[in-house]
Amino acid sequence: MTRVLLLGPAREAAGAGHGEFDGDTVGAVLQNAVTRYGVDFERVLAVSQIWVNGNAAESGDHIGPYDEIAVLPPISGG
C-alpha cells in the first residue's frame, strides 16, 4: 500500500492527515482516496499539487508500496 500524506485543506476535507491505499499509479491511488474521503476531498484534490517522495508527480506515474504521495494545497501569495 502507498501512504498518502494530506496537508492543509486536503487534511480538512478528508478528516485525516494520512491514509494508505492500493494502486500502481499516482492516479489510481488518489482515486481510491477519493472513494474513501468523498466529494469535498475530490474538489480539493483538483486544485492541489501532487508530489511523490519529494518530487512533482503526474497521474500516470507508476508508484510502489513504499512511496509516499503528498497532496499539497494550492499556493498563493503576493
Long-range contacts (C-beta under 8 A, 24 or more apart in sequence): 1-65, 2-29, 2-63, 2-64, 2-65, 2-67, 2-68, 2-69, 3-67, 3-68, 3-69, 4-29, 4-30, 4-33, 4-68, 4-69, 4-70, 4-71, 5-68, 5-69, 5-70, 5-71, 6-71, 7-70, 7-71, 7-72, 7-73, 8-72, 8-73, 9-44, 9-48, 9-73, 10-41, 10-44, 10-45, 10-48, 10-71, 10-72, 10-73, 12-44, 13-37, 13-38, 13-40, 13-41, 13-43, 13-44, 14-41, 23-63, 24-62, 24-63, 25-59, 25-60, 25-61, 25-62, 25-63, 26-50, 26-52, 26-57, 26-58, 26-59, 26-60, 26-61, 26-63, 26-69, 27-59, 27-60, 28-63, 29-63, 29-69, 30-59, 30-69, 30-71, 44-71, 44-73, 45-71, 47-74, 48-72, 48-73, 48-74, 49-73, 49-74, 49-75
